Amino acid sequence: MSRNKIVSSKAISPEEERWNVTLRPQTLSEFIGQKGVIEKLEISLAASKKRGEPLEHLLLYGPPGLGKTTLAHIISKEMESKIFVTSGPSLERSADLMGILTNLQKGDILFIDEIHRLPVIVEEFLYPAMEDFKVDFVVDKGAYAKTLNVPLKQFTLIGATTRAGFLSAPLRERFGLSYHLDFYAPEDLVLIVQRSAKLLSMDLIPEAALAIARRSRGTPRIANRLLRRVRDFAEVRASGQIRISTVEESLKIEGIDEWGLDELDKKYISVILQHHDGGPVGIESIAATLNEESETLREIVEPYLLKIGLVSRTRMGRKVNESTLKQFNISTQPSQKAQGDLFSQS
């Protein structure tokens, strides 16, 4: 990624992640949003505890910043078990996973973030661990090679991924539970912002919470990040109660409009409008014009633009939906001005 977007749904620094940990809900009853997923989890957890068995292996998938890691930690607390956290890219060899698996006790949880990035050799090593709670570990080489069959305690694997389509079919089929986390509704984000503000001892009026929620692109991580920016602005340039004007002034400085669009989002749409007559156009062409990585556009810019209907992804490429432009007060007429000037605020 070439830059840290304030409206990126990914974590932008370890310090921010540590700050977010203090705001995480600790139980399912505290978790706001994702009602369908939470209801299913409550039933599965209650049934597992009633039988005295570990929870089935669980796959959580969806865009970043929606609460997959938070849910894994909540499940650990609800099951009164330990959780071991790792990620797909950090498990380069089967030996890396072997040490973790053999230390798991009955009912413990192994949480693997970005599980779609597991190397093939590690993924295949995981199969018997998930199915039969055992692993075959090869020691020595050549004529002296021996295969050790190592039994494991019954554990729960929770995998999280933002790209479920990249998971192999054999791995996906080994999860007994699979839940999709979707973008949050504004009313849920308002409750999340108000909860976070209370934990931070902020005096935030409901209208200001809604203003932040509308700019949060359906993502709690972004909502908390914007709340942090508003708090900093209020402490330096305002005092007392945080009003709508405080939110608008602070986020205007950050280049975020009332729809949660920033300068890169606007330039992305402007390139399609100005250089390609509204599309369709390939993502590589857009990336080259913007001097951005195509992966940045796919993972950071496009999901929200697709969600709100500003852009469509077709077989021929990306195109701007003109029927939606009026809603966002975007002119479709090319001009000689800078790309950002195509966007006029009402």
N, C-alpha and C positions, 0 to 999 in steps of 0.2 A: 504494500500500500504506500502510495507516495505522500500521503498526508494524514493527519489525524482529524477526521471530521467530528465536530461536536455532536452531530446527529448520527454518528455511526452507531450501529447496534452492537458492535464489538467493544470489548474493554480496550481503552486506549492507554492504560498504564497500570502497573501493579499497585500503585498507591490508590488509584481509583477503586480497584477491586477490594482492597482492604477496607476502604471507606464503605463500599456497598455491603460488605459482610455485616457491618453494624446495623444495617437497615433491613436485613433479610427477616422474613417471618420465620418463626421457630416451629410452628405446628400447622397442620392442614387447615384448622379452623381460622388461623390468621392469614392464610394465603388468599389473596384477592384475585378474582378472575379465573379463567379456564375451568368453569363450573363443571362441564361434562367430564373432564379429565379428573378433577378432584373427587367427584362423586364415585367414579369407577375405582380410583385409588383407595378411597375410604372403605369400599366393599372388599377389595382384595386384601387390604391390610387387616381388616377385622377378621376375615376368614382365615388368614394365615396365623394370626395370633390365637384364634380359637382352636385351631388344630395343633398349635405349637410347632409350626413348620416355618422355614424361611420363605420369604416372598419369592414368587417366580421371577426369573430373569426379565428385566424390564428395559425396553428401548424408548427413549424420549427423543423426538425429532421435531424440528421446526427452526425458524430463523433465530439468530443469536439474540441474547438479551431478554428472553421471555421467561426464564426461570427454571431451566432444566437442572442446573447445578443446585439451585435452591431447593427444588423438589427432592433431589437425591439426599441432601442433608436432612430434610424434614422426614423422609422415609426412615433414615437411620435413627432419628430420635423417636419416631413413632414405634419402631420395632425394638427400641432399646438395644441397639447393636452398634458396633464400631463401623466406621466407614474409612476406606482406603482410597485415596484420590490419585489418579494418574491420567495420562492422555495418550492417544494413539501415537503421535510423533515421538514421544519419549520412550516407547517400547520398541527398540530397534532389533532386539534378539529375543529368542524364546527364553534365554536365561534371565533376562530382565523381568519377565512375567513369572518365571518359576519361583523366584524369591518371594514375590508378593503372594502367590497362591498358597504356598506351603505355610505361610504365617497366618492365613485366615482361619478363624474359629467358626464353629457352627452358627449360622445366622448373620455373620459379618457381611458387609456390603463392599463390593469392589466397584468403584465408579470410574469409568473410562470415558473421558471427554474426547470429542473429535474421533470417535471410534472408527469412522470411515477411513481414517488415515493409518490404521494398523497395517504394518507390513504383512504380506501374504503368509510368510513363515510363522509369524506370531499369531495370526488369525487362525491358522490351521492347528497350531499348538493349543489354542483355546477351546476348540470344538469338544474334545473328550472331557475337558474340565467342566464345561457347561452341561453336557449331557449326562456323564457318568461320574462326575466328581473324582476324576483321576487324570493323571498325565503320564505320558511315556517320555522319559528323559534319557537321551543318549549321552553316555560318558565315554571318553577316549575316542580314538579314531582307528580306521583301518581294521586289521585283524583283531585288535584288542577292544574294539567297540562293543559296548554292552548297553542294552536297553533296560532301564529301571522303571518299573511300574509303581508310581507314587500315588497313594490314595490321598484324597483331599476331604476336608470337612465341607458339609453342605453350606454353600454361600449363595448370595444373590449378586448377580452382575447387573449393574445399571449402565447402559450405554447411552451416550448423548451425541447427537449429530445434527448439523445444520444441512446436511446433504444426504438424505436417506437413499436417494437414487444411486449413490456411490457405494452403498453396502452390497456385498456379494449375497446372493440368494441363500447359500448355506448358513451364513452368519445370521441373516435376518430371520430365517426360519427357526433358529434356536432360541429366540426370545418368546416366552409365553405371553407377555404383555407388550403391547406397542401402542403408544399414545402420541398424538400430534398436538403440539402447542401452537396456537395461532395468535395473530396480532390481537391486542387488547382493545376493547371498546373504550371510548372516551370516558364513560361513567366509571369504569373500573380504574382507569388511570387517575381520575380525580381522587378516588379513595386511596390509591397508592401514594399519590403526592401528599395528601392530607396526613396520612399515617407517618410518612417520612418527615414531614414538617413538624409534627408533634414530637417525634423522637429527637429532632434537632432543636426543639424549643423555639420554633419559628412562629410568628404571628401572621398566619397566611389566611386571608379571607377566601371564601368559597369561589368567588369569581376569578381570583388570581390563580387558584388551583386549576380551574377549568382552562384558563388561558395557557398554562403550562402543559396541561394534558393534551390540548389540541395540537400543540407543536411537538409532541413526543413520538410521533410516527408509530403509534400503537405499541410502544416498547417501554417497559418499566425501567430498564437500564438508562435509556435516554431521558425519561422523565426525572429520574433522580439526578442525572448529570445536569439537566437544565435547572432543577431546583437549587443545585449547588451554585450555579452561576448567578442565579437570582439572589441567593443569600449573600454572596460576595458583593454584588452590586449594591444591595440594600445596606450592607454594613458600611460601605464607603461613601455612597452618594445619597442614601436615604436613611430614614430612621423610623422605628416603630413598626406599625402595621404594613405588611406588603400588599399593595393594591395592584390592579390590572396595569396601571401606568408603569409601575415598577418592573413588572414582568416584560412589558412591551419595550421599555427603554433598554433594559439589560440585554434582552435577546436580539434587539436591533443592532446593538454593538457587535454581537456575535454573528451577525449576518443571517439570522433566521427569521423567516416571515411567518405570518399567522397560520400557514398550512404546514409548517415544519420544514419548508424547503430552504436550502442554503445556496450559496453561490455556485457550487459545483453542480447541484441539481439543475439550476437554471441554465448554466452553460451547456449542460448535456442536452436539454431540450432545445436550446437555441441553436446548437450545431445541427440537429436534425431539421429544424425549421428553416434555418438560414442557408445551410450548405446542401441540403438534400431534399428540399421542398416537402418537408414533413415525413419523409421516409417512404418505403422501408430502406434501411441502410444497415450494414453489418456492424457489429460491435467493435471490430478491430479498426474500422474506419473512424468511428466516433472517438475511440481511444487515441488514435494517432493525431486527430485534430486537436483534442484537449491536452495532449501530451500527458496522458494518464495511462496506468496499466489497465488492460481490459478486465482483469480479475477484480480490481477495485470497483469498476463500474458494475460488474455482475453481482458482486456480493454486498456492496455498500449503497450504491445509488439506485439501481434498478428495482430491488424488491418493493420499496415504498412507492415508487412511481407506478409500478404495475398494480400495486394494491389499490391505489386511489384512482386508477384508470387514466392517468395522464399519458401513459405509454403502453403500447401493445408489443408483444414479442411474436413475430410471425415467421414462417418458413423462409421468407425473403429477407428478414432482418427486423430491426426495431422501427416503429413508426409512432408518431404523435397522434393522439386521438383528438381531432379538432372539435368534436362535440363537447369535450371536457374543458377545453382551453378557456372558454368564456367563464366557467365557474371559478377559475383561478385568475381571471383578469389578465390573461396572457395574449398579447397581440400576435396574430399569425402573419402579419405583413413584414417581410424582410426590410431592413433598413441599413444604413451605413454606419449606424452607431455601434457601440460595443455590444457584444452578445448579451450582457447582463441587462442592457437597456430594453430588451424585448419584454421584460417583466415590469409591469406597472402596478403599483399597489393602489387599491381603492381607498 
